[in-house]
């Protein structure tokens, strides 16, 4: 049937015994991984179940990949502007080594995602502070209550241009961050053109306009669709973004750090209180067809104020802006080698 693989819903139930106890070894997981028909397919676990076990980073077989729920939560909280999120952002960006840097595992173990078929769509994530599941007839008790979402001044649809602009920028920030992170990116269909479920984060039971895909949104939000294609193209053309090993900082690899971190105004990052950071990704990779971006400088600004960064020296020559989430390209002072990042914006420069 030309099936590439399988994603197992609430796969942690495989690790429970007949009485619900968590087993040391779960033979069914091994059998699936080693089955002669399935041994060359992709196997993805939703590494938790309905009764509380959470095994992200600990699902018991190296061949199974995992939905990285911690990636989802940390990236959502960073772009919402939550405090103390610089370290979690950096950890998720380099491939979640806190979860997967262990024997027989690589960043490819991590299925990175911000949204999925469960929960808010990407548009709803930036348009609703709370879930709105009354149509499900469970008095709004169903569905997750902790969504790390925000509405930016108005709950649901609005004609306020400022709020609309900020929401669109945040959607771009999420998509770009996902495609810039080590691991396997998973994008929910419809997020590339602002599909909505009207704030319903448990819409599986709705066979109506709440859960249907409104394809007219593709024309209405063609700018977001074009941006998503641009971000995917950047990832495909940048081998530094999709290698099968973790990005390492100078503390771990002093001879050739593959990632370096910077704070604004030529300062070190404020890891404890900051909401903006930049990184230089520079790995010794061979370019293919002369079109690859192996050296990238990326700025993440989830602060309410503009951040100015001094650009590091590029081994490839002059920096060029190849992706940004502002409505207009940021102010780039080539002679002074500085760049200004507006609030809640992301910028990728290549040389």
Secondary structure, 3 states (H helix, E strand, C coil): CCCCEEEECCHHHHHECCCCCECCCCHHHHHHHHCCCCCCCEEEECCECCCCCECCCCCCCCCCEEECHHHHHHHHHHHHCCCCCHHHHHHHHCCCHHHHCCCCCCHHHEEEECCCCCCCCHHHHCCCCCCCCHHHCCCCCCCCCCCCCCCCCCCCCCCCHHHHHHHHHHHHHHHHHHHHCCCEEECCCCHHHCCCCCCCCCHHHCCCCCCCCCCCHHHHCHHHHHHHHHHHHHHHHCHHHCCCCCCCCCCCCCCCCCEEEECHHHCCCCCCCCCEEEEEEECCCCCCCCCCCCEEEEEEECCCCCEEEECCCCCCCCCEEEEECCCCCCCEECCCCEEEECCCEEEEEEC
